[in-house]
């Protein structure tokens, strides 16, 4: 098995190495997801994005890159926070930094489940489903959007 982790954040990669660095066959790369996918020649049986690249990358650019690298029958599965009602498409997130620094502006793409289903089908995916799972009991109030599709 070849498991590949890709992130633009060096801090996320440090955390991944600390948590899963011992895993046989694991490769971790600091890269932009689209660039990594375009350079990869082996392809993948599955692509997972957990509150990651699919949320923070223009789907018009990322979905074709994923579709191109998924083997026939391969799965794309991703999760992210559901959109805020009325705030769809590209949204800006402001991430606080140090006291002397302006917040970091990060774009994210928020769509309702039916819009994700349409987008994936338009980019050649099949067997598409998108559902919002309710938040577990406790402090969390926001659920999780889970989207699944097949190449």
C-alpha positions as CSV (number, residue, x, y, z in Angstrom):
1,X,0.0,0.0,0.0
2,X,1.1,3.5,-0.7
3,X,-0.5,6.2,1.5
4,X,0.3,9.8,0.6
5,X,-0.4,12.9,2.7
6,X,-0.2,16.3,1.0
7,X,-0.4,19.7,2.8
8,X,0.8,23.2,2.1
9,X,1.3,23.7,5.8
10,X,4.6,22.7,7.3
11,X,3.0,22.7,10.8
12,X,0.4,20.2,9.6
13,X,3.1,17.9,8.2
14,X,5.0,18.0,11.5
15,X,1.8,17.0,13.3
16,X,1.2,14.2,10.7
17,X,4.8,12.9,11.1
18,X,4.4,12.9,14.9
19,X,1.1,11.0,14.7
20,X,1.6,8.6,11.8
21,X,5.3,8.8,10.9
22,X,5.8,5.2,11.8
23,X,3.2,3.9,9.3
24,X,4.8,1.6,6.7
25,X,4.3,3.0,3.1
26,X,3.4,6.5,4.2
27,X,4.7,9.4,2.2
28,X,4.2,13.0,3.4
29,X,4.7,15.9,1.0
30,X,4.6,19.7,1.4
31,X,2.9,20.8,-1.7
32,X,-0.2,22.4,-3.3
33,X,-2.7,19.6,-4.0
34,X,-3.2,20.4,-7.7
35,X,0.6,20.6,-8.3
36,X,1.1,17.3,-6.5
37,X,-1.6,15.6,-8.5
38,X,-0.3,16.8,-11.8
39,X,3.2,15.5,-11.0
40,X,2.0,12.1,-9.7
41,X,2.1,9.3,-12.3
42,X,1.0,6.3,-10.2
43,X,-2.6,7.3,-9.6
44,X,-4.8,6.5,-6.6
45,X,-7.5,4.0,-5.6
46,X,-8.9,6.6,-3.2
47,X,-8.5,10.3,-2.4
48,X,-9.6,11.6,1.0
49,X,-9.8,15.2,2.1
50,X,-10.7,15.8,5.7
51,X,-11.4,19.5,6.2
52,X,-8.6,19.9,3.6
53,X,-7.7,20.6,0.0
54,X,-11.2,20.1,-1.4
55,X,-12.5,22.8,0.9
56,X,-9.7,25.2,0.3
57,X,-9.1,24.8,-3.5
58,X,-11.2,26.0,-6.4
59,X,-13.2,22.9,-7.4
60,X,-13.1,23.9,-11.1
61,X,-9.3,23.3,-10.9
62,X,-9.0,20.6,-8.2
63,X,-11.8,18.2,-9.3
64,X,-10.4,17.6,-12.8
65,X,-6.9,17.0,-11.3
66,X,-8.4,14.4,-8.8
67,X,-10.5,12.7,-11.5
68,X,-7.5,12.4,-13.8
69,X,-5.5,10.6,-11.1
70,X,-8.2,8.3,-9.7
71,X,-8.0,4.8,-11.1
72,X,-11.2,3.5,-12.6
73,X,-13.7,2.8,-9.9
74,X,-11.6,4.8,-7.4
75,X,-13.3,6.9,-4.7
76,X,-13.1,10.5,-3.8
77,X,-14.4,11.1,-0.2
78,X,-14.2,14.5,1.6
79,X,-15.5,16.2,4.6
80,X,-15.9,19.8,5.7
81,X,-18.1,22.1,7.6
82,X,-21.5,22.6,6.0
83,X,-22.0,26.0,4.4
84,X,-23.6,28.9,6.3
85,X,-27.0,29.5,4.8
86,X,-26.8,31.9,2.0
87,X,-23.0,31.9,1.9
88,X,-22.2,29.7,-1.1
89,X,-19.2,29.4,-3.5
90,X,-15.9,31.0,-2.6
91,X,-15.8,32.5,0.9
92,X,-13.0,34.2,2.8
93,X,-11.8,32.9,6.1
94,X,-9.7,35.1,8.4
95,X,-7.2,33.2,10.5
96,X,-5.7,35.1,13.4
97,X,-1.9,35.2,13.6
98,X,0.4,37.0,16.0
99,X,-0.5,40.2,17.8
100,X,1.7,42.2,15.3
101,X,0.4,40.5,12.2
102,X,-2.7,40.9,10.1
103,X,-5.0,37.8,9.9
104,X,-4.2,35.3,7.2
105,X,-6.9,35.3,4.5
106,X,-7.7,31.9,3.2
107,X,-10.3,31.1,0.6
108,X,-12.7,28.1,1.0
109,X,-15.5,26.7,-1.2
110,X,-18.8,26.2,0.5
111,X,-21.7,24.5,-1.3
112,X,-24.9,22.7,-0.2
113,X,-24.9,18.9,-0.7
114,X,-27.0,19.1,-4.0
115,X,-24.5,21.6,-5.4
116,X,-21.5,19.4,-4.6
117,X,-23.3,16.5,-6.3
118,X,-23.9,18.5,-9.4
119,X,-20.3,19.8,-9.5
120,X,-18.9,16.3,-9.1
121,X,-21.1,14.9,-11.9
122,X,-20.1,17.8,-14.2
123,X,-16.5,16.7,-13.6
124,X,-17.0,13.1,-14.6
125,X,-17.7,11.5,-11.2
126,X,-20.5,9.0,-10.7
127,X,-22.2,7.3,-7.7
128,X,-22.2,10.7,-6.0
129,X,-23.8,11.4,-2.6
130,X,-23.5,14.3,-0.2
131,X,-25.0,14.4,3.3
132,X,-24.7,16.5,6.4
133,X,-24.2,14.5,9.5
134,X,-25.5,16.1,12.6
135,X,-23.1,17.2,15.3
136,X,-22.5,14.7,18.0
137,X,-24.0,15.6,21.4
138,X,-21.9,17.9,23.5
139,X,-20.3,21.2,22.8
140,X,-20.2,21.1,19.0
141,X,-23.2,22.6,17.2
142,X,-22.1,22.3,13.6
143,X,-22.4,19.0,11.7
144,X,-20.1,17.7,9.0
145,X,-20.7,17.5,5.3
146,X,-19.6,14.2,3.9
147,X,-19.3,13.8,0.1
148,X,-18.6,10.5,-1.7
149,X,-18.0,9.9,-5.5
150,X,-16.6,7.3,-7.8
151,X,-14.3,7.7,-10.8
